[in-house]
Amino acid sequence: MGGPPEGAGPHCGPGYHGGVLKYLTAYSPTLQAKVQTLVDEGRLAEVLRARYGGVHDVRSDAALYDYTLELKNRHLRNASPVSKVAYDNKLKVIQHALGTHTTVSRVQGTKLKAKREIRIASLFRQTPPEFLKMIVVHELAHLKEREHDKAFYALCEHMEPAYHQIEFDLRMYLTQLDLSDEPVFTA
């Protein structure tokens, strides 16, 4: 599966290109036309609900940390440890990102200690489990691969075989959120 062009993730940079389909500009005109038809017919939310159903129950930072660690231990046992995982209310608005991974360096005595942190945009508290898994997988992949290249996306697909389809559907969800304040998914 080819996936989006390098660096095209909705959670990795501004991604704003204007228009209703600003999250889908990296995709083919054919796919954009199909989504535009769903938007024009007012059926985008309906299609997403039919495909995904309800929301996950990973609501707290502690539950998100446990969820992330379970995925890391299953797929990336030898990767750097993660010291903090949390939902972040400011991510999408301030950084135009849906998730971040950072390394925080601190001096402890004569040693420099590096800690890895993952932050996930709060909008993922009310999404289907597949969307949460996709963004967590994306941020975990950065523990091993810094750049959005073939190796990075191969690692994402290793952890979530439907990664590219879910990312596309997440982009449709973000489009729907821009169009309406009505919740798409309910608990």
GUZA-382009 format. One line per 5 residues: their letters; for each residue x, y, z of N, C-alpha, C. Coordinates in steps of 0.1 Angstrom, whole numbers, plus 5000, padded with zeros to 4 digits. Example, Ala and Ser with C-alpha at 12.3 -4.5 7.8 and 13.67 -1.06 7.14 Angstrom:
BEGIN
AS	5132:4943:5078:5123:4955:5078:5132:4967:5078 | 5128:4978:5071:5137:4989:5071:5129:5000:5079
END
This chain:
BEGIN
MGGPP	5008:4988:5000:5000:5000:5000:5009:5012:5000 | 5007:5022:4991:5015:5033:4990:5015:5043:5001 | 5003:5047:5005:5002:5057:5016:5003:5071:5011 | 5002:5081:5020:5003:5095:5016:5018:5098:5013 | 5020:5109:5006:5033:5114:5003:5041:5117:5016
EGAGP	5054:5117:5015:5062:5119:5026:5058:5132:5033 | 5056:5131:5047:5053:5143:5055:5039:5148:5054 | 5030:5139:5048:5016:5144:5046:5007:5141:5057 | 5012:5136:5068:5003:5132:5080:4996:5145:5085 | 4983:5143:5090:4976:5154:5095:4982:5159:5108
HCGPG	4990:5151:5114:4995:5154:5127:5010:5159:5126 | 5015:5162:5115:5029:5165:5113:5031:5178:5105 | 5027:5189:5111:5029:5202:5104:5016:5209:5101 | 5017:5220:5095:5005:5228:5093:4994:5221:5085 | 4996:5216:5074:4986:5208:5067:4974:5217:5062
YHGGV	4975:5230:5064:4964:5238:5059:4966:5243:5045 | 4957:5239:5036:4958:5243:5022:4946:5251:5018 | 4937:5253:5027:4924:5260:5024:4914:5251:5019 | 4901:5256:5018:4890:5249:5013:4885:5238:5022 | 4874:5232:5018:4867:5222:5026:4876:5210:5028
LKYLT	4883:5206:5018:4891:5194:5019:4905:5196:5022 | 4908:5205:5031:4922:5209:5034:4930:5198:5039 | 4924:5188:5046:4931:5176:5051:4934:5166:5041 | 4928:5167:5029:4929:5157:5019:4936:5161:5006 | 4944:5172:5007:4950:5177:4995:4961:5168:4990
AYSPT	4967:5159:4998:4977:5150:4994:4972:5138:4986 | 4958:5137:4985:4952:5125:4979:4948:5128:4965 | 4945:5118:4957:4941:5120:4943:4929:5128:4941 | 4927:5135:4930:4915:5142:4927:4903:5133:4927 | 4904:5120:4923:4893:5111:4923:4888:5109:4938
LQAKV	4897:5106:4947:4893:5105:4961:4887:5117:4967 | 4893:5129:4963:4888:5141:4968:4874:5144:4963 | 4871:5140:4951:4858:5142:4945:4848:5133:4952 | 4851:5121:4955:4842:5112:4963:4839:5118:4976 | 4849:5123:4983:4846:5129:4996:4838:5142:4995
QTLVD	4841:5150:4985:4833:5162:4982:4819:5159:4980 | 4816:5148:4973:4802:5144:4970:4795:5141:4984 | 4802:5134:4993:4797:5130:5006:4794:5143:5014 | 4803:5153:5013:4801:5166:5019:4789:5173:5014 | 4788:5174:5000:4777:5181:4994:4764:5174:4997
EGRLA	4763:5161:4998:4751:5154:5002:4748:5154:5017 | 4757:5159:5025:4756:5159:5039:4757:5145:5045 | 4764:5136:5039:4765:5122:5043:4778:5118:5049 | 4788:5127:5051:4801:5123:5055:4801:5117:5069 | 4794:5124:5079:4793:5118:5092:4786:5105:5092
EVLRA	4776:5103:5084:4768:5090:5084:4778:5079:5079 | 4786:5082:5069:4795:5072:5064:4805:5068:5074 | 4811:5078:5081:4820:5075:5092:4814:5067:5103 | 4802:5071:5107:4795:5063:5118:4793:5049:5114 | 4789:5046:5102:4786:5033:5097:4799:5025:5097
RYGGV	4810:5031:5094:4823:5024:5093:4829:5021:5107 | 4827:5030:5116:4834:5029:5129:4826:5027:5141 | 4814:5032:5142:4805:5030:5153:4809:5039:5165 | 4811:5033:5177:4813:5041:5189:4827:5045:5192 | 4828:5051:5204:4841:5056:5209:4848:5047:5219
HDVRS	4861:5048:5220:4868:5040:5229:4866:5045:5244 | 4872:5037:5253:4870:5041:5267:4883:5046:5274 | 4893:5049:5266:4906:5054:5271:4905:5069:5273 | 4900:5073:5284:4897:5087:5287:4908:5095:5295 | 4914:5089:5304:4923:5096:5313:4937:5095:5308
DAALY	4946:5103:5313:4960:5103:5309:4966:5089:5314 | 4962:5085:5325:4968:5072:5330:4964:5060:5321 | 4951:5060:5317:4946:5050:5308:4953:5051:5294 | 4956:5063:5290:4963:5065:5277:4977:5060:5278 | 4984:5063:5289:4997:5058:5292:4998:5043:5291
DYTLE	4989:5036:5299:4988:5022:5299:4986:5016:5285 | 4976:5022:5277:4973:5018:5264:4985:5019:5255 | 4992:5030:5256:5004:5033:5247:5015:5023:5251 | 5017:5021:5264:5028:5011:5268:5025:4997:5263 | 5012:4993:5264:5009:4980:5259:5012:4978:5244
LKNRH	5009:4988:5236:5012:4988:5222:5027:4988:5220 | 5034:4996:5227:5049:4997:5226:5055:4983:5230 | 5051:4978:5241:5057:4965:5245:5054:4953:5236 | 5042:4954:5229:5039:4944:5219:5047:4945:5206 | 5050:4957:5202:5056:4959:5189:5070:4965:5189
LRNAS	5074:4972:5199:5087:4979:5200:5094:4977:5213 | 5096:4965:5217:5102:4962:5230:5115:4968:5232 | 5123:4969:5221:5137:4974:5222:5138:4989:5220 | 5127:4996:5218:5127:5011:5216:5129:5018:5229 | 5133:5030:5228:5135:5038:5240:5123:5038:5249
PVSKV	5124:5038:5262:5112:5039:5271:5105:5052:5269 | 5092:5052:5272:5084:5064:5272:5081:5067:5286 | 5084:5080:5291:5082:5083:5305:5069:5090:5307 | 5063:5096:5297:5050:5103:5299:5042:5102:5286 | 5029:5100:5288:5019:5100:5277:5007:5107:5282
AYDNK	5002:5117:5275:4991:5125:5280:4983:5131:5268 | 4970:5133:5271:4962:5141:5262:4965:5156:5264 | 4965:5163:5253:4969:5177:5253:4958:5186:5247 | 4952:5195:5255:4941:5203:5250:4945:5213:5239 | 4958:5217:5239:4963:5228:5230:4969:5223:5217
LKVIQ	4970:5210:5215:4978:5205:5204:4973:5210:5190 | 4961:5207:5187:4956:5210:5173:4955:5225:5171 | 4952:5233:5181:4950:5247:5179:4964:5254:5178 | 4973:5251:5187:4986:5259:5187:4996:5253:5177 | 4998:5240:5177:5009:5235:5169:5004:5229:5156
HALGT	4991:5229:5153:4985:5223:5141:4989:5209:5140 | 4989:5202:5151:4993:5188:5152:4983:5180:5160 | 4982:5167:5157:4973:5158:5165:4980:5150:5175 | 4994:5149:5174:5002:5142:5183:5016:5147:5182 | 5023:5146:5193:5037:5150:5193:5045:5140:5201
HTTVS	5058:5139:5197:5067:5131:5205:5079:5140:5207 | 5084:5140:5220:5095:5149:5223:5105:5142:5232 | 5117:5146:5232:5127:5141:5241:5131:5153:5250 | 5129:5151:5263:5132:5161:5272:5145:5157:5279 | 5155:5166:5278:5168:5163:5285:5169:5171:5298
RVQGT	5174:5163:5308:5175:5170:5321:5189:5166:5327 | 5195:5175:5334:5208:5172:5341:5205:5166:5354 | 5211:5154:5357:5209:5148:5370:5223:5145:5375 | 5228:5154:5384:5242:5152:5389:5252:5155:5377 | 5260:5145:5374:5269:5147:5363:5265:5141:5350
KLKAK	5252:5136:5350:5247:5129:5338:5236:5136:5332 | 5235:5135:5319:5223:5140:5312:5213:5129:5309 | 5201:5130:5314:5191:5120:5312:5181:5125:5302 | 5177:5117:5293:5168:5120:5283:5155:5112:5285 | 5144:5119:5285:5131:5112:5287:5122:5115:5275
REIRI	5115:5104:5270:5106:5106:5258:5092:5108:5263 | 5085:5117:5257:5072:5120:5260:5063:5120:5247 | 5051:5116:5249:5041:5116:5238:5029:5123:5242 | 5024:5132:5234:5012:5140:5237:5002:5137:5225 | 4990:5135:5229:4979:5132:5219:4969:5143:5220
ASLFR	4964:5148:5209:4954:5159:5210:4941:5154:5217 | 4935:5162:5225:4924:5158:5233:4912:5154:5224 | 4911:5158:5212:4900:5154:5203:4899:5139:5202 | 4910:5132:5205:4910:5117:5204:4903:5110:5216 | 4899:5118:5226:4892:5112:5237:4878:5107:5232
QTPPE	4873:5113:5222:4859:5110:5217:4859:5105:5203 | 4868:5096:5200:4869:5090:5187:4868:5075:5188 | 4866:5068:5177:4867:5054:5177:4880:5048:5181 | 4881:5036:5186:4894:5031:5190:4904:5030:5179 | 4899:5028:5166:4909:5028:5155:4916:5041:5153
FLKMI	4909:5052:5155:4916:5065:5154:4927:5067:5164 | 4923:5064:5177:4933:5065:5188:4945:5056:5185 | 4943:5044:5181:4954:5035:5178:4963:5040:5167 | 4957:5046:5157:4964:5051:5145:4974:5062:5150 | 4969:5072:5158:4977:5083:5162:4988:5078:5172
VVHEL	4985:5069:5181:4994:5064:5190:5005:5056:5183 | 5001:5048:5173:5011:5040:5165:5020:5050:5158 | 5014:5061:5153:5022:5071:5145:5033:5076:5155 | 5029:5080:5167:5039:5086:5176:5049:5076:5181 | 5044:5064:5183:5054:5053:5187:5064:5050:5176
AHLKE	5060:5051:5164:5069:5048:5153:5081:5058:5153 | 5078:5070:5158:5089:5080:5159:5099:5077:5169 | 5097:5067:5178:5107:5062:5187:5119:5056:5179 | 5115:5050:5168:5125:5043:5160:5129:5051:5147 | 5119:5057:5141:5122:5064:5129:5118:5079:5130
REHDK	5127:5088:5129:5124:5102:5130:5117:5108:5119 | 5120:5105:5106:5114:5111:5094:5102:5103:5090 | 5094:5110:5082:5082:5103:5076:5087:5097:5062 | 5093:5086:5063:5098:5080:5051:5093:5066:5049 | 5097:5058:5040:5092:5044:5038:5093:5036:5050
AFYAL	5105:5037:5057:5107:5028:5069:5097:5032:5080 | 5094:5045:5081:5085:5050:5091:5071:5044:5088 | 5066:5045:5076:5053:5041:5073:5052:5025:5073 | 5063:5018:5070:5063:5004:5071:5062:5000:5086 | 5068:5007:5095:5067:5004:5109:5052:5007:5114
CEHME	5047:5018:5109:5033:5021:5113:5023:5009:5108 | 5026:5004:5096:5017:4993:5090:5020:4980:5098 | 5032:4978:5103:5035:4967:5111:5027:4967:5124 | 5026:4978:5130:5018:4979:5142:5003:4980:5140 | 4999:4986:5129:4985:4987:5125:4983:4985:5110
PAYHQ	4980:4972:5106:4980:4969:5091:4971:4979:5083 | 4960:4984:5089:4951:4993:5082:4955:5007:5084 | 4967:5010:5087:4971:5024:5091:4967:5034:5080 | 4970:5032:5068:4967:5042:5058:4952:5045:5055 | 4944:5034:5056:4930:5036:5055:4924:5044:5067
IEFDL	4929:5040:5079:4924:5047:5091:4929:5062:5090 | 4941:5065:5086:4946:5078:5084:4937:5086:5075 | 4933:5080:5064:4924:5087:5054:4911:5090:5060 | 4905:5080:5067:4892:5082:5074:4893:5092:5085 | 4905:5093:5092:4907:5103:5102:4907:5117:5095
RMYLT	4912:5118:5083:4912:5131:5076:4898:5135:5072 | 4890:5124:5069:4876:5127:5066:4869:5132:5079 | 4872:5126:5090:4866:5130:5103:4870:5144:5106 | 4882:5148:5104:4887:5162:5107:4879:5172:5098 | 4877:5167:5085:4869:5176:5076:4855:5178:5081
QLDLS	4849:5167:5086:4835:5168:5092:4835:5177:5104 | 4845:5176:5113:4846:5185:5124:4846:5199:5120 | 4853:5202:5109:4854:5216:5105:4840:5221:5099 | 4832:5211:5095:4819:5215:5089:4808:5216:5099 | 4809:5209:5110:4798:5209:5119:4803:5207:5134
DEPVF	4795:5213:5143:4798:5211:5157:4792:5199:5163 | 4783:5193:5155:4776:5181:5160:4786:5169:5161 | 4785:5162:5172:4794:5150:5174:4791:5139:5164 | 4802:5134:5158:4801:5123:5148:4798:5110:5155 | 4806:5107:5166:4806:5095:5173:4801:5097:5188
TA	4793:5088:5193:4788:5089:5207:4792:5077:5214 | 4794:5079:5227:4798:5067:5236:4787:5057:5238
END
